[in-house]
Amino acid sequence: MWYPLLIQSARIVVIAFFGYACLVAAASWAIRTRRINPFSRLARVARRVTDPILAPVERRVIRLGGNPQDAGLWLVGIAVVGGLIVLSVVSWVVETVAGFLASIEAGPLGLTRFLVSGAFSVVMAALLVRVVVSWLGVSPYRRWMRPVMRLTDWIIEPLQRILPALGPLDFSPLVAYLLLYIARTLIVSWL
């Protein structure tokens, strides 16, 4: 099968990028703290190699009010979080394609199960995006948030009217996620 090979290749790429980010951060740290003479040939070569990837991170850190010396750590953090996201997306795509191919082999009932489960998964993913984006303070009226809001408003708004308000905490997305999970399990098992 090609599934494990694709996931393994993604892991190797993510680990290689993480290693590269660690080397860039270490070289930047060594040059900045003068562990390596900043005017030596090694430092010049290291800066020539690391600056194309570290300079944009430094500019972003400065724009956000941070210390540009922390850019190497930010790069490592971006490599970790980005790597986890890439691995999650690759695993999800591979599993979805494998499930789709298996559902086609199972016939019309299998394809129906796959499509119903997929529809529930899309709404549940939109719910998670809605929650995470609300934590980051992104406006729900932005153009790219409108589809997410349309996909989730039908279940969130009635729950917000039913559930009591607990200060700044809103448990309606959690309850909605649980209800969707239970409904998906029941409907797919019934099919």
N, C-alpha and C positions, 0 to 999 in steps of 0.2 A: 504494500500500500504506500501511497505517496504522502499520507497525512503525517505520520511521525517524522518523515524526512523534512517536510516543510517546517514543522514546529521546531525540530532540532536545528535547522538552518537559521531560523529566526533567533533562537537562543544564542547561537554562536555569534551572530551579528551584534546582538545586544551586549553580550559579554565583551566582545572586541571593542565596541564603542565605549563601554564603561571603563575598560582598561586604558584606552586612549585618553579619556577624560581624566582619569587618575594621573597618568603620566604628564598631561598638560598642566594639571593643577600642581603636581609636585615640582615640575620644572619652573613654573611661575613663582611658586613659593620660594624655591631655592635661589632664584635670581633676585627676587625682591628682598629677601632677608640676607642677601650677600653671602650665602653659603657657597654660591658659585660667583666668581668675579663677573660683574655685569658687563665688563668690557672684554672679556675673554672670547675666544673663537667659539667655544662651546655655548656660551650664553647668547651670542649673536645668532648662531644656528638654531638654538632652542627658541628664541624669540621669533625668528623667521617662520618656524614651523607652528608655534603655538598662537601667535598673534591673530592669524586669520580666523581662528575659532574662538579665541578668548576676547578679542576686541569687541565684538557685538554684545557679548555677555556683560563686559565691563560697562559699555554705554548704557545698557538696559538697567544695570544695577545703579549707576549714577543717576539715571532719570528717575528711578524709584526712591532716591535719597539714601542709598546704601554706600558702603565703602567699596571702592573698586578693587581693593586688595582681596576682597572676598569672592571675586569673580570665579576663581578656580573652584572654590567650594560650591558655588552656585552651579557651575558646570557639572560637577560630580552629581549634585542633587538632581539636575535636569536629566542627566544620563540614567539615574536610577528610576525616577518617576516616569520618564519617557520610555525607558526600557520595559517597565512593568505594563505601561499602557500598550506598547507595541505587541508584547507577548500576549496580553489579554485579547487584543483585537485579532491577532493572527489565530489564536486558539479558537475564538468565537467564529471566525470566518470558516476555518477548517471544519469545525464541528457542525456548523450550519450546512455547509456543502455536503458533508458526509451524511447528515440527517436527511437532506433533500434527496440525495441519490438513493438512500435506503427507502425513503417514503415512495419514490417512484417505483422501485422494485416491489413494494408491498401492494401496489394497486391504488385505486381511487380512494379507498378508506384511509390508507396510510398517508396519501397526499393531503387529504382533508385534515387529518390529525396534525400534520406538519404545518399547514397553513393556519389553522386555529391557534396552535401553540405559538407560532411565529407572530400572529397578530397580538396575542397577549404579551409576548416578550417585547414587542415594539412599544406598547403602552407602558410596560413596567420600566423599560429603559428610559423612556421620556419622563417618567416620574422621578427616576434617579437624577437625571439631568436637571430637572426642575429644582430639586432639593439642593444639589451641589451648587448650582448657579445662584440660588437665593442666598447661600452662605457667602458667596463671593461678592454679593451686592450688585449683580448685573440686573438691569431693568427687565421686567417681563415683557415690556413693549418693544424691545429691539426686534428688528426684522427676523433674525435667525431664531429668536425665542418664540415667535408666534405659532409655528407648528407644534412646538412642545406644549405650549399653553393650550392650544386647541385639542391636542390629544389627551390632556389630563384634566382639563376643567370639568368635564362631565362627571368625573368621580370625586374630585377634590372639593368643589363648591358645595354639594349636598352634605358631605362629611363635615365641612367647616361649620355649617349651620347646625348640625346635630351634636357634634362634640363640644364639650365645654372649653372655654378659653382658659389656658393656663399661663397667663402672662405672655412672654415672648415665644413660648414653645407652641408649635403647631404639630399635633400628632396626626393630622388628617392624611399626610402622604404615607406615613407608616401603616395606618389602618387601610388605606387604599391599596398599598402594595400587598398586604396580607390578604385582603379580599380578592384581588386579582390573582394571586398565587393559588388560593383555594379554588376559585372559579375555574382557572385553567386546569388544575389537577382533576376536578370533577368532570368538566366537559370533555377533556381528552380521554379520560378513562371510560367515560360513557360512550364515546365514539368507538 
